[in-house]
Amino acid sequence: MKLETEKRLLQACVALACFVPLSAGSWGVLDSAAGIRGLDSPVPADLDSHYRYLSGLLLGIGIAFAACIPNIERKGLLFRALGLIVVVGGLSRLVSLIEVGTPSTGHQFGPPNLKFGDPSTWSAAGCSSPGDPRKA
């Protein structure tokens, strides 16, 4: 496959994958922790503040991934750093799974999809070929 074709496919995958952090982050900022099942209303202010903060971080990660799309071959360092952030988040969810138990269905889908299915995760792990100009 030609490098230009690979680049366009990667850009398309990243653009599609950006939908998750952009939409989930926006939803969390606007809806707050009140959207979580099982919480009494009103939601404690500290929980609401922390939830919106983390949702804002997720939104920012989505924006940063989207910023990698143009000239993606030149954004390797940023792309891998974002991938590392996603992996650390996934490992943190694994700690929750072990200590607290199984979350709702939406949260069960997110970790394997976002942590192991997106190209930045593989890039963060250094899984591109040696001498690949995109590794920069």
TORZALO-647966 format. One line per 3 residues: number of its first residue (from 1); their letters; for each residue x, y, z of N, C-alpha, C. Coordinates in pm, whole numbers. Atoms other than C-alpha are relative to their C-alpha. Last residue first. Example, Ala and Ser with C-alpha at 12.3 -4.5 7.8 and 13.67 -1.06 7.14 Angstrom:
BEGIN
2> SA> -82,-119,-6,1367,-106,714,-77,109,73 ~ 89,-119,0,1230,-450,780,90,120,0
***
This chain:
BEGIN
136> AKR> -55,-124,-57,909,1097,1419,-98,71,89 ~ -34,26,-140,767,747,1365,53,125,70 ~ 110,-42,-85,592,854,1044,32,-17,147
133> PDG> -6,-145,-19,921,839,851,-112,51,91 ~ 128,-53,48,932,462,910,0,150,25 ~ -24,-78,121,1300,375,954,-128,58,-58
130> PSS> -118,-86,-10,1212,103,1200,22,74,-133 ~ -123,64,45,854,-22,1154,118,95,13 ~ -20,-28,142,574,115,1365,136,-54,-39
127> CGA> 23,112,91,480,-59,1688,9,38,-147 ~ -115,7,91,637,193,1925,-13,-110,-102 ~ -79,117,-36,387,129,2206,121,-17,-91
124> ASW> -60,-29,-131,255,482,2166,89,-115,45 ~ -107,-94,24,199,405,1795,73,32,131 ~ -110,77,60,-1,97,1885,119,90,-26
121> TSP> -46,94,-101,-215,303,2120,118,-81,-54 ~ -96,-69,-85,-234,585,1867,54,-91,109 ~ -137,2,53,-389,350,1611,101,67,92
118> DGF> -31,-120,77,-703,291,1820,148,2,-40 ~ 43,-4,140,-819,-57,1903,43,121,-76 ~ -75,95,81,-633,-138,2226,-35,7,-149
115> KLN> -135,23,-46,-721,137,2469,81,-90,-92 ~ -83,-119,1,-1027,290,2311,146,-28,34 ~ 6,-69,128,-1208,-28,2214,99,116,-5
112> PPG> -74,75,102,-1097,-236,2510,1,71,-135 ~ -141,32,-22,-1182,38,2761,67,-84,-109 ~ -102,-101,20,-1500,181,2609,143,-47,18
109> FQH> -37,-7,142,-1725,-124,2579,120,92,-20 ~ -66,126,34,-1737,-199,2953,49,3,-145 ~ -136,-6,-51,-1808,166,3029,76,-130,-26
106> GTS> -76,-101,74,-2113,165,2807,144,9,43 ~ -35,48,134,-2235,-162,2959,84,99,-79 ~ 111,13,95,-2232,-40,3319,51,-34,-139
103> PTG> 80,-120,22,-1930,-105,3541,-116,-27,-97 ~ 36,-26,139,-1803,-443,3664,-87,125,-14 ~ 86,92,73,-1646,-444,4006,-34,50,-139
100> VEI> 141,-35,-23,-1502,-207,4265,-95,-97,-69 ~ 32,-41,-136,-1135,-303,4316,-149,18,27 ~ -51,94,-100,-1058,-509,4006,-49,36,140
97> LSV> 64,129,24,-1277,-312,3764,40,-101,108 ~ 138,-9,-48,-1159,15,3917,-74,-132,-16 ~ -9,-3,-146,-794,-84,3866,-140,7,61
94> LRS> -25,138,-39,-882,-173,3505,13,-10,152 ~ 130,65,-2,-1030,174,3464,14,-147,40 ~ 70,-51,-119,-694,318,3565,-139,-61,11
91> LGG> -54,75,-114,-527,95,3306,-66,45,131 ~ 53,136,7,-758,240,3042,50,-86,115 ~ 141,-4,-39,-677,596,3148,-62,-138,0
88> VVV> 0,-20,-145,-304,518,3131,-144,7,52 ~ -40,127,-63,-356,377,2780,-2,12,152 ~ 114,92,14,-547,688,2667,31,-134,67
85> ILG> 103,-48,-93,-274,917,2803,-120,-93,-3 ~ -44,39,-134,-14,706,2620,-103,44,105 ~ 23,145,-12,-207,746,2295,40,-51,138
82> LAR> 145,16,-20,-212,1122,2347,-35,-148,16 ~ 26,-47,-136,168,1116,2389,-150,-13,32 ~ -40,105,-94,198,899,2076,-25,42,145
79> FLL> 90,115,20,-4,1145,1866,33,-112,98 ~ 128,-33,-62,184,1446,2006,-95,-119,-5 ~ -23,-15,-144,520,1289,1921,-131,29,74
76> GKR> -27,126,-68,408,1164,1580,15,12,151 ~ 50,-18,-136,253,1489,1457,24,-124,87 ~ -91,-90,-72,445,1525,1131,-38,15,146
73> EIN> -134,59,5,285,1225,956,102,86,75 ~ -15,97,-109,-54,1353,1071,139,-62,4 ~ -145,28,-9,-21,1653,841,32,-98,112
70> PIC> -74,-60,111,-384,1745,914,150,-25,21 ~ 44,53,130,-530,1485,1151,71,67,-117 ~ -104,83,62,-326,1568,1462,-35,-41,-143
67> AAF> -105,-89,49,-554,1857,1561,114,-77,-66 ~ 49,-60,125,-839,1605,1584,104,94,-60 ~ -7,104,103,-637,1410,1843,-46,57,-134
64> AIG> -141,19,34,-587,1734,2038,19,-110,-105 ~ -41,-115,81,-959,1814,2024,145,-16,-44 ~ 64,13,132,-1045,1465,2146,41,113,-93
61> IGL> -71,110,68,-792,1492,2430,-58,-19,-140 ~ -129,-52,45,-944,1829,2523,83,-104,-73 ~ 29,-86,113,-1292,1675,2538,129,58,-58
58> LLG> 33,90,111,-1158,1401,2765,-31,80,-127 ~ -126,60,45,-995,1664,2986,-24,-93,-119 ~ -71,-103,75,-1324,1854,2998,135,-50,-49
55> SLY> 66,-5,131,-1502,1534,3101,66,106,-88 ~ -47,116,77,-1245,1492,3379,-65,-4,-138 ~ -143,-19,27,-1317,1847,3501,53,-115,-86
52> RYH> -10,-95,112,-1693,1796,3465,145,27,-36 ~ 53,65,120,-1676,1483,3681,11,93,-121 ~ -100,95,45,-1454,1652,3940,-44,-68,-130
49> SDL> -117,-75,44,-1687,1951,3974,106,-94,-58 ~ 35,-67,124,-1997,1732,3992,120,74,-58 ~ 9,102,104,-1840,1507,4254,-30,64,-136
46> DAP> -136,48,26,-1735,1805,4466,1,-106,-111 ~ -75,-99,77,-2080,1966,4430,142,-48,-34 ~ -90,-83,-83,-2264,1655,4551,88,90,-87
43> VPS> -134,58,-4,-2525,1543,4293,88,89,88 ~ -99,-58,88,-2875,1664,4374,137,-68,19 ~ 3,-137,45,-3014,1408,4325,-23,88,121
40> DLG> 111,-79,-53,-2907,1064,4432,10,142,-53 ~ -37,-113,-87,-2675,874,4207,-124,73,46 ~ -26,41,-136,-2774,529,4080,42,112,93
37> RIG> 106,74,-71,-2746,600,3711,43,-34,142 ~ -43,133,-42,-2492,860,3605,-113,-66,78 ~ 38,101,98,-2647,1152,3416,40,-142,37
34> AAS> 142,30,-20,-2631,1379,3722,-49,-107,-98 ~ 11,133,-59,-2252,1353,3693,-145,-39,26 ~ -59,22,-132,-2258,1653,3464,-20,-144,48
31> DLV> 99,75,-77,-2485,1695,3160,42,-22,145 ~ 134,-61,1,-2294,1972,2978,-98,-69,94 ~ -10,-139,-43,-1935,1879,3062,-139,61,14
28> GWS> -32,-4,-143,-2010,1507,3046,10,141,53 ~ 117,45,-75,-2185,1536,2709,26,11,150 ~ 100,-108,5,-1900,1740,2564,-122,-35,83
25> GAS> -51,-112,-78,-1644,1484,2679,-99,116,4 ~ 10,36,-142,-1852,1192,2553,50,113,89 ~ 141,7,-41,-1905,1359,2212,-13,-32,150
22> LPV> 67,-128,21,-1548,1476,2155,-144,-3,49 ~ -34,-96,-105,-1391,1171,2319,-67,136,-18 ~ 23,49,-136,-1593,926,2105,42,103,105
19> FCA> 141,-17,-37,-1614,1118,1776,-24,-39,146 ~ 15,-125,-76,-1236,1142,1761,-144,22,45 ~ -22,28,-142,-1228,774,1656,-16,125,86
16> LAV> 113,78,-49,-1383,862,1319,12,-25,151 ~ 117,-87,5,-1130,1137,1252,-123,-72,55 ~ -13,-94,-112,-848,909,1370,-121,93,3
13> CAQ> 21,74,-126,-962,631,1138,5,93,120 ~ 143,34,-7,-996,871,841,-32,-73,131 ~ 73,-124,-26,-650,1019,904,-151,-28,15
10> LLR> -24,-36,-139,-504,670,928,-76,126,37 ~ 75,96,-82,-668,573,599,17,30,149 ~ 143,-35,10,-542,892,432,-86,-95,84
7> KET> 22,-125,-71,-186,830,558,-149,36,0 ~ -5,31,-143,-193,468,445,-28,125,83 ~ 123,73,-30,-303,579,98,-7,-35,148
4> ELK> 109,-98,5,-25,840,84,-134,-65,33 ~ -1,-80,-122,228,580,200,-114,101,3 ~ -77,-124,8,130,347,-84,-10,78,131
1> M> 84,-117,0,0,0,0,90,124,0
***
